Amino acid sequence: MKNLRRISQGLFLLLFLFLFFQTESKGLDELGYPVKIFLDFDPLILITTLLSSHTAEKAFYLSLSLVVITMLFGRVFCGWACPLGTLNNITGAARRGRRKEHRAGWYKAKYMILFFMVASSLFGVQIAGIADPLSLLIRSLSVSINPLFNFIAHSLFDSLYNLDLKTVAALSEPVYELLKKSMLSFRQPYFLQATFIAFIFIVILGLNLRENRFWCRYLCPLGALLGLFSRFSILKRSVSEGCNSCGACDSVCQGNAFPHKKEAWKDSECLYCWNCDDVCPHNAVSFGFRGSKKTAAMDLGRRNVVTAIAAGMISAPLLRIESHAKPGYADSLLIRPPGARNEREFLSRCVKCGECMKVCITNGLQPTLLEAGLEGIWSPLLVPRLGYCEYRCTLCGQVCPTGAIKRLRLEEKAKVKIGLAMLDKGRCLPWAHAVPCIVCEEVCPTPKKAIWFQEARVMDRNGKPVLLKQPVVDLELCIGCGICETKCPVGGRAAIYVTSIGESRSEDNKLLLL
């Protein structure tokens, strides 16, 4: 069973990585198999999204199948399929020594995290994606690990190519071409907070060197939810009279379920890895569907549960008294992707998985820190100086698992305004320095240019007349895509910049409230 479990873990991890690398533009405005398929089977995201936004995408109801599987076979997803759990297993294998350390009450922490998240979602605060293992893994890979992998791969193969050795190039170039077609991004991605998010991910994996599957045992809210459902599982673990309490099973238990305590075994913590069955020297352990289920009571502590729920309930008003939540207020630099719902509904749906950032073909979508308050941490915003919103691209709406970003047809997307370009005449070359420049108008993608020119005759320093084309932004035609800011030749802060003013998703955030 151990070998079967390892094969299952390996296959699911490979499937996850395959879908992850497929969540990438291949030159067409269509994605085949985005990695959000894994999130579609996540019941924690389903429950919190239903509670926070009172709606959920139809695909999320696939997660009910995982609930049924858990109620039949226990937490087999955690032990046999979860990609983050598998990575924890792999990292834990490097841990020296097998000394068992019992932290008897620590397992309750993940249930408190779960209750906190569910309680906060009742008041419209969606924070489950911050700690949900699937969302966390996708975000970490998208924003930090994948860019790191791309940087190392490009640097390595560039170095091999620069050696100018025919034999080396003959071997390395085919491998490089294969990687570019299958795994490497079209261009090197760069993200704000990449180092910070990578640090968090490395810490989570590093905790396995202290205790194997530390995250799964003590912190994972999805594991806690499945643990509650596994209390009703019909697959039972039984211990015969041949057990002499040698403790061999306890030394290999992945879930810290205390299997050596026989009837005090905690089924909610068991990952059904079958290690205890494989290692038992007396074959005293078995799993089956017959007989009664003997397990320890789940004593989480009434005070702990009430405190976690109360804290979740209080979190909503605490977050709503921040300045970003003031009615009618909108941060002019908080530019959301096209198709994003109004800010309140957007935050109640977004699980910060980072898929929209990964598929953004210009690398313009970046994770927020505090631009949208603590409630909106790691949600996407457009940073035009890093990359613009491609006029004929709708990939971000295709990968969004919760519908926080609506899926748009190209014809719909062309009409959506995500903001408005503004001119800084003190920095604009034709306006401030009598230097000809028409870049912003040239790159403007709208069928009828949203940037037009007015001709002006000005005097240069020597008193000679110069005829200039000075750019002007058309308020009606500009969609705020940001390409003008991206391509503006003025160094540092661009002479034309995009704000969220005029965005289609808001009735209040307008330049002229008429």
C-alpha positions as CSV (number, residue, x, y, z in Angstrom):
1,M,0.0,0.0,0.0
2,K,2.9,2.3,0.7
3,N,4.1,1.8,-2.9
4,L,0.6,2.4,-4.3
5,R,0.3,5.6,-2.3
6,R,3.7,6.9,-3.5
7,I,2.7,6.1,-7.1
8,S,-0.6,7.9,-6.6
9,Q,1.1,10.9,-5.0
10,G,3.6,11.1,-7.9
11,L,1.0,10.9,-10.6
12,F,-1.2,13.6,-9.0
13,L,1.9,15.9,-8.5
14,L,2.9,15.3,-12.2
15,L,-0.7,16.1,-13.3
16,F,-0.7,19.3,-11.2
17,L,2.7,20.4,-12.6
18,F,1.5,19.6,-16.2
19,L,-1.6,21.7,-15.7
20,F,0.4,24.4,-14.1
21,F,2.8,24.7,-17.1
22,Q,-0.2,24.4,-19.5
23,T,-1.7,27.5,-17.8
24,E,0.3,29.7,-20.1
25,S,-0.4,31.6,-23.3
26,K,0.6,29.5,-26.3
27,G,0.0,32.2,-28.8
28,L,-3.8,31.9,-28.9
29,D,-6.4,33.6,-26.7
30,E,-7.5,30.2,-25.4
31,L,-6.3,27.9,-22.7
32,G,-6.7,24.2,-22.9
33,Y,-6.3,22.8,-19.3
34,P,-5.7,25.5,-16.7
35,V,-4.5,24.3,-13.2
36,K,-7.7,25.8,-11.7
37,I,-9.1,22.3,-12.3
38,F,-7.5,21.4,-8.9
39,L,-9.2,24.3,-7.3
40,D,-12.5,23.2,-8.7
41,F,-12.3,20.2,-6.4
42,D,-11.5,22.2,-3.3
43,P,-14.5,22.2,-0.9
44,L,-13.0,24.8,1.3
45,I,-13.0,27.4,-1.5
46,L,-16.6,26.3,-2.4
47,I,-17.9,26.8,1.2
48,T,-16.1,30.2,1.9
49,T,-17.1,31.6,-1.6
50,L,-20.7,30.6,-1.1
51,L,-20.8,32.2,2.3
52,S,-18.9,35.4,1.3
53,S,-20.5,36.1,-2.1
54,H,-23.6,33.9,-1.9
55,T,-22.7,32.4,-5.2
56,A,-20.2,30.0,-6.8
57,E,-19.1,28.9,-10.2
58,K,-20.7,25.7,-11.4
59,A,-17.4,23.9,-11.7
60,F,-16.9,24.3,-7.9
61,Y,-19.6,21.8,-7.2
62,L,-17.2,19.2,-8.4
63,S,-15.7,19.6,-4.9
64,L,-18.7,17.8,-3.5
65,S,-17.2,14.6,-5.0
66,L,-14.2,15.1,-2.7
67,V,-16.5,15.4,0.2
68,V,-18.2,12.1,-0.7
69,I,-14.9,10.4,-1.2
70,T,-13.7,11.7,2.3
71,M,-16.9,10.4,3.9
72,L,-16.3,7.0,2.4
73,F,-12.6,6.6,2.7
74,G,-11.3,9.3,5.1
75,R,-8.6,11.9,4.3
76,V,-7.3,10.0,1.3
77,F,-6.9,13.3,-0.6
78,C,-4.4,14.6,1.9
79,G,-2.4,11.3,1.9
80,W,-2.7,10.2,-1.7
81,A,-3.4,13.2,-4.0
82,C,-2.6,16.7,-2.5
83,P,0.4,18.1,-4.4
84,L,1.5,20.3,-1.5
85,G,1.3,17.3,0.8
86,T,3.5,15.4,-1.6
87,L,6.0,18.2,-1.7
88,N,6.0,18.1,2.1
89,N,6.6,14.4,2.1
90,I,9.5,14.8,-0.3
91,T,11.1,17.6,1.8
92,G,10.5,15.6,5.0
93,A,12.4,12.6,3.5
94,A,15.6,14.7,3.9
95,R,15.1,15.0,7.6
96,R,17.7,13.2,9.6
97,G,16.6,10.9,12.3
98,R,13.1,9.5,12.9
99,R,12.5,10.6,16.5
100,K,8.8,11.0,17.1
101,E,7.8,14.3,18.7
102,H,4.3,14.4,20.1
103,R,2.7,17.8,20.1
104,A,-0.6,16.5,21.4
105,G,-2.7,19.7,21.2
106,W,-1.1,21.4,18.2
107,Y,-3.4,19.7,15.7
108,K,-6.2,21.9,17.0
109,A,-4.6,24.9,15.4
110,K,-5.7,24.1,11.9
111,Y,-9.3,23.7,13.1
112,M,-9.1,27.1,14.7
113,I,-7.8,28.6,11.4
114,L,-10.7,26.8,9.6
115,F,-13.4,28.2,12.0
116,F,-11.8,31.7,11.7
117,M,-12.0,31.6,7.9
118,V,-15.5,30.3,7.8
119,A,-16.8,32.8,10.3
120,S,-15.1,35.7,8.5
121,S,-16.6,34.5,5.1
122,L,-20.1,34.8,6.7
123,F,-19.5,38.6,6.7
124,G,-18.2,38.8,3.1
125,V,-14.5,38.5,3.9
126,Q,-12.8,35.9,1.7
127,I,-9.4,35.0,3.1
128,A,-9.4,31.2,2.7
129,G,-7.2,31.4,-0.4
130,I,-4.3,32.8,1.7
131,A,-3.9,29.5,3.5
132,D,-5.8,27.0,1.3
133,P,-3.0,24.5,0.3
134,L,-4.0,24.5,-3.4
135,S,-4.3,28.2,-3.7
136,L,-1.1,28.7,-1.7
137,L,0.8,26.3,-3.9
138,I,-0.4,27.8,-7.2
139,R,0.4,31.3,-6.0
140,S,3.9,30.4,-4.7
141,L,4.8,28.6,-7.9
142,S,3.3,31.4,-10.2
143,V,4.8,34.4,-8.5
144,S,8.1,33.1,-7.2
145,I,9.2,29.6,-8.0
146,N,8.4,29.6,-11.7
147,P,10.1,33.0,-12.3
148,L,13.1,31.6,-10.4
149,F,13.1,28.4,-12.6
150,N,12.9,30.5,-15.7
151,F,15.8,32.8,-14.7
152,I,18.0,29.8,-13.8
153,A,17.2,27.9,-17.0
154,H,17.7,30.9,-19.3
155,S,21.0,31.8,-17.6
156,L,22.3,28.3,-17.7
157,F,21.6,27.7,-21.4
158,D,22.8,31.2,-22.3
159,S,26.1,30.4,-20.6
160,L,26.4,27.1,-22.4
161,Y,25.7,28.8,-25.7
162,N,28.2,31.5,-25.0
163,L,30.9,28.9,-24.5
164,D,30.8,28.6,-28.3
165,L,31.6,24.9,-28.3
166,K,29.8,23.0,-31.0
167,T,29.6,19.8,-29.0
168,V,28.0,21.5,-26.0
169,A,25.6,23.5,-28.2
170,A,24.6,20.4,-30.1
171,L,23.5,18.8,-26.8
172,S,22.1,21.9,-25.0
173,E,20.1,23.6,-27.7
174,P,17.6,20.7,-28.3
175,V,17.0,20.5,-24.6
176,Y,16.5,24.3,-24.4
177,E,14.0,24.2,-27.3
178,L,12.1,21.4,-25.7
179,L,11.9,23.4,-22.4
180,K,10.7,26.5,-24.2
181,K,7.9,24.6,-25.8
182,S,6.8,22.8,-22.7
183,M,7.8,24.5,-19.4
184,L,9.5,27.9,-19.9
185,S,7.5,31.1,-20.1
186,F,7.4,33.1,-23.3
187,R,9.5,35.8,-21.6
188,Q,11.1,36.1,-18.2
189,P,8.4,37.0,-15.6
190,Y,9.0,39.5,-12.8
191,F,6.8,40.0,-9.8
192,L,6.5,42.3,-6.9
193,Q,7.0,40.5,-3.6
194,A,8.4,37.4,-5.4
195,T,11.1,37.1,-2.7
196,F,8.6,37.5,0.1
197,I,6.2,34.9,-1.2
198,A,9.1,32.5,-2.0
199,F,10.3,32.9,1.6
200,I,6.9,31.9,3.0
201,F,6.8,28.9,0.7
202,I,10.3,27.8,1.7
203,V,9.5,28.2,5.4
204,I,6.4,25.9,4.9
205,L,8.6,23.3,3.2
206,G,11.4,23.8,5.7
207,L,9.1,23.0,8.6
208,N,9.2,19.4,7.4
209,L,12.8,19.2,8.5
210,R,11.5,19.8,12.0
211,E,8.6,17.4,11.7
212,N,7.4,15.6,8.7
213,R,4.2,17.1,7.1
214,F,4.2,19.9,9.7
215,W,1.9,22.0,7.6
216,C,-0.6,19.2,7.1
217,R,-0.7,18.2,10.7
218,Y,-1.0,21.6,12.4
219,L,-1.8,24.4,9.9
220,C,-3.8,23.3,6.8
221,P,-7.4,24.5,6.9
222,L,-8.4,22.2,4.0
223,G,-7.0,19.3,5.9
224,A,-9.1,20.4,9.0
225,L,-12.3,20.5,6.9
226,L,-11.6,17.1,5.4
227,G,-10.8,15.8,8.9
228,L,-14.3,16.8,10.1
229,F,-15.9,15.0,7.1
230,S,-13.7,11.9,7.8
231,R,-15.3,11.4,11.1
232,F,-18.2,10.0,9.1
233,S,-16.0,7.7,6.9
234,I,-17.0,4.1,6.6
235,L,-13.5,2.8,6.1
236,K,-12.4,1.7,9.5
237,R,-9.0,0.9,11.1
238,S,-8.9,-1.9,13.5
239,V,-6.2,-3.4,15.8
240,S,-6.3,-7.0,16.8
241,E,-5.3,-8.5,20.1
242,G,-1.9,-9.4,18.6
243,C,-0.8,-5.7,19.1
244,N,1.8,-5.5,21.9
245,S,2.0,-1.7,21.8
246,C,5.6,-1.7,20.4
247,G,5.0,1.8,18.9
248,A,6.3,0.9,15.4
249,C,3.1,2.3,13.9
250,D,3.5,5.6,15.7
251,S,7.0,6.1,14.3
252,V,5.7,6.1,10.7
253,C,2.4,7.8,11.1
254,Q,2.2,10.8,8.7
255,G,-0.8,12.4,10.2
256,N,0.1,12.3,13.9
257,A,-3.0,10.3,14.5
258,F,-1.7,8.4,17.5
259,P,-2.2,4.9,16.0
260,H,-0.3,3.2,18.9
261,K,-3.2,4.2,21.3
262,K,-5.5,1.7,19.6
263,E,-9.0,2.9,20.5
264,A,-7.7,6.4,21.1
265,W,-6.6,6.6,17.4
266,K,-7.7,10.0,15.9
267,D,-9.5,9.3,12.6
268,S,-9.7,13.0,11.8
269,E,-5.9,13.2,11.7
270,C,-5.3,9.9,9.8
271,L,-4.2,10.4,6.2
272,Y,-4.9,6.7,5.4
273,C,-1.3,6.2,4.2
274,W,-1.4,2.6,5.4
275,N,2.1,2.9,6.9
276,C,0.9,1.5,10.2
277,D,-0.4,-1.6,8.4
278,D,2.8,-2.1,6.4
279,V,5.1,-1.6,9.4
280,C,3.3,-3.7,12.0
281,P,5.5,-6.7,12.9
282,H,2.5,-8.7,14.1
283,N,0.1,-7.8,11.3
284,A,-2.3,-6.5,14.0
285,V,-3.4,-3.5,12.0
286,S,-6.0,-3.7,9.2
287,F,-8.4,-1.5,7.3
288,G,-11.9,-2.5,6.2
289,F,-15.6,-1.6,6.0
290,R,-16.8,-4.1,8.6
291,G,-17.2,-3.8,12.3
292,S,-17.6,-0.7,14.5
293,K,-15.4,2.3,14.2
294,K,-13.3,2.9,17.4
295,T,-11.7,6.3,17.6
296,A,-11.0,9.0,20.1
297,A,-13.4,11.9,20.6
298,M,-12.5,15.1,18.9
299,D,-12.0,17.5,21.8
300,L,-11.1,20.9,20.3
301,G,-12.1,22.8,23.4
302,R,-15.3,24.8,23.5
303,R,-13.5,28.0,24.5
304,N,-11.0,27.6,21.6
305,V,-13.8,27.1,19.0
306,V,-15.8,30.1,20.3
307,T,-12.7,32.3,20.3
308,A,-11.8,31.4,16.7
309,I,-15.3,32.0,15.5
310,A,-15.6,35.3,17.4
311,A,-12.2,36.4,16.0
312,G,-13.4,35.6,12.5
313,M,-16.6,37.6,13.0
314,I,-14.7,40.6,14.4
315,S,-12.2,40.5,11.5
316,A,-14.9,41.8,9.1
317,P,-15.6,45.1,10.8
318,L,-11.9,45.6,11.5
319,L,-11.1,45.3,7.9
320,R,-14.0,47.4,6.8
321,I,-12.9,50.4,8.8
322,E,-9.7,50.7,6.8
323,S,-9.6,53.6,4.4
324,H,-9.9,51.5,1.2
325,A,-13.4,50.4,2.3
326,K,-14.9,53.9,2.6
327,P,-17.9,54.2,0.4
328,G,-17.2,56.2,-2.7
329,Y,-13.4,56.0,-2.2
330,A,-11.2,54.4,-4.8
331,D,-7.4,54.2,-5.0
332,S,-6.6,55.7,-8.3
333,L,-3.6,53.3,-8.7
334,L,-5.6,50.2,-7.9
335,I,-6.3,49.1,-11.5
336,R,-8.0,45.7,-11.6
337,P,-8.0,43.3,-14.6
338,P,-10.7,43.6,-17.3
339,G,-13.8,41.7,-16.2
340,A,-13.1,42.3,-12.5
341,R,-16.4,42.7,-10.5
342,N,-17.0,45.8,-8.4
343,E,-14.4,45.9,-5.6
344,R,-16.6,44.6,-2.8
345,E,-17.8,41.6,-4.8
346,F,-14.3,41.1,-6.2
347,L,-12.8,40.8,-2.8
348,S,-15.5,38.5,-1.6
349,R,-14.6,36.1,-4.5
350,C,-10.9,36.4,-5.1
351,V,-8.9,33.6,-3.5
352,K,-5.4,35.1,-4.4
353,C,-4.4,32.0,-6.3
354,G,-2.2,34.0,-8.8
355,E,-3.3,32.2,-11.9
356,C,-4.4,35.5,-13.6
357,M,-0.9,36.9,-13.0
358,K,0.8,33.8,-14.4
359,V,-1.2,33.9,-17.7
360,C,-0.8,37.7,-18.2
361,I,1.2,37.8,-21.4
362,T,2.8,41.2,-20.7
363,N,3.5,40.5,-17.0
364,G,1.5,43.6,-16.1
365,L,-0.7,41.9,-13.4
366,Q,1.0,41.9,-10.1
367,P,0.1,40.9,-6.5
368,T,-1.0,43.7,-4.2
369,L,0.4,44.1,-0.7
370,L,-1.6,46.8,1.1
371,E,-3.0,48.7,-1.9
372,A,-6.4,47.1,-1.4
373,G,-6.0,46.7,2.4
374,L,-5.3,43.5,4.3
375,E,-8.4,42.0,2.9
376,G,-7.1,42.3,-0.6
377,I,-3.5,41.2,-0.1
378,W,-2.1,39.3,-3.1
379,S,-5.1,40.1,-5.2
380,P,-4.2,41.2,-8.8
381,L,-3.6,44.8,-9.9
382,L,-2.3,46.1,-13.2
383,V,1.1,48.0,-13.0
384,P,1.4,49.5,-16.5
385,R,5.0,50.5,-16.1
386,L,5.7,46.7,-15.9
387,G,3.2,45.6,-18.5
388,Y,0.0,46.7,-20.2
389,C,-3.3,44.9,-20.7
390,E,-3.2,43.3,-24.1
391,Y,-6.2,44.5,-26.2
392,R,-7.0,41.1,-27.6
393,C,-6.4,39.0,-24.6
394,T,-9.0,37.5,-22.2
395,L,-6.9,34.8,-20.5
396,C,-7.2,36.2,-16.9
397,G,-11.0,35.7,-17.0
398,Q,-10.5,32.2,-18.4
399,V,-8.4,31.0,-15.4
400,C,-10.2,32.8,-12.5
401,P,-11.7,29.9,-10.5
402,T,-14.3,31.9,-8.6
403,G,-15.6,34.3,-11.2
404,A,-14.0,37.3,-9.4
405,I,-12.8,38.1,-12.9
406,K,-15.6,37.4,-15.4
407,R,-14.8,35.6,-18.6
408,L,-15.3,38.0,-21.4
409,R,-15.5,37.5,-25.2
410,L,-13.1,39.7,-27.2
411,E,-15.9,41.9,-28.3
412,E,-17.0,42.5,-24.7
413,K,-13.4,43.0,-23.5
414,A,-12.9,45.7,-26.1
415,K,-15.6,47.8,-24.5
416,V,-14.5,47.4,-20.9
417,K,-12.7,50.3,-19.3
418,I,-10.3,49.5,-16.5
419,G,-9.2,53.1,-16.1
420,L,-8.2,56.2,-17.8
421,A,-4.9,57.6,-19.1
422,M,-3.8,61.0,-17.8
423,L,-1.1,63.3,-19.2
424,D,1.6,64.9,-17.1
425,K,2.3,67.9,-19.2
426,G,5.3,68.8,-17.1
427,R,7.0,65.6,-18.2
428,C,5.6,65.1,-21.7
429,L,8.2,65.8,-24.4
430,P,6.0,67.8,-26.8
431,W,4.2,69.7,-24.1
432,A,7.1,70.6,-21.7
433,H,10.3,70.4,-23.8
434,A,9.3,71.1,-27.4
435,V,10.6,67.7,-28.5
436,P,8.6,65.8,-31.1
437,C,7.1,62.5,-29.8
438,I,4.1,60.5,-31.0
439,V,4.7,57.1,-29.3
440,C,1.6,57.1,-27.1
441,E,-0.7,57.7,-30.1
442,E,1.1,55.1,-32.2
443,V,0.7,52.3,-29.7
444,C,-2.9,53.1,-28.7
445,P,-4.9,49.9,-29.7
446,T,-8.4,51.2,-29.9
447,P,-9.9,51.2,-33.5
448,K,-10.4,54.9,-33.3
449,K,-7.4,56.2,-31.4
450,A,-8.1,57.3,-27.9
451,I,-5.1,59.6,-28.1
452,W,-5.2,62.4,-30.7
453,F,-3.0,65.4,-31.4
454,Q,-3.5,69.0,-31.4
455,E,-0.9,71.0,-33.4
456,A,0.9,73.8,-31.7
457,R,3.5,76.2,-32.9
458,V,6.0,77.0,-30.2
459,M,9.4,78.7,-30.0
460,D,12.6,76.8,-29.2
461,R,15.4,78.2,-27.2
462,N,16.9,79.9,-30.2
463,G,13.6,81.6,-31.0
464,K,12.9,79.4,-34.0
465,P,9.2,78.3,-34.5
466,V,8.7,74.5,-34.1
467,L,5.5,72.8,-35.1
468,L,4.6,70.1,-32.6
469,K,1.9,67.4,-32.2
470,Q,0.8,67.5,-28.6
471,P,-1.1,64.5,-27.4
472,V,-4.6,64.7,-25.8
473,V,-6.6,61.8,-24.3
474,D,-10.2,61.2,-25.4
475,L,-12.2,60.5,-22.2
476,E,-14.8,58.4,-24.1
477,L,-12.5,56.2,-26.1
478,C,-9.7,55.5,-23.6
479,I,-10.0,52.0,-22.0
480,G,-7.1,52.4,-19.6
481,C,-5.1,49.4,-21.1
482,G,-1.8,51.2,-20.1
483,I,0.2,50.5,-23.2
484,C,0.9,54.2,-23.5
485,E,2.4,54.3,-20.1
486,T,4.4,51.1,-20.7
487,K,5.9,52.4,-24.0
488,C,6.3,56.1,-22.9
489,P,10.0,56.9,-23.6
490,V,10.3,59.3,-20.7
491,G,12.4,57.5,-18.1
492,G,11.3,56.9,-14.5
493,R,7.7,58.1,-14.0
494,A,6.0,58.1,-17.4
495,A,4.6,61.3,-18.9
496,I,1.3,59.6,-19.5
497,Y,0.0,57.3,-16.7
498,V,-3.2,55.2,-16.1
499,T,-5.5,55.6,-13.1
500,S,-8.5,53.5,-12.2
501,I,-10.8,56.5,-12.8
502,G,-13.5,55.8,-15.2
503,E,-13.5,52.0,-14.7
504,S,-16.6,50.2,-16.0
505,R,-17.1,48.2,-12.9
506,S,-17.7,51.3,-10.7
507,E,-20.5,53.8,-10.9
508,D,-18.7,56.2,-8.5
509,N,-15.1,56.2,-9.7
510,K,-15.6,58.6,-12.5
511,L,-13.7,61.7,-13.6
512,L,-16.9,63.8,-14.0
513,L,-19.8,62.6,-11.8
514,L,-22.5,63.9,-14.2
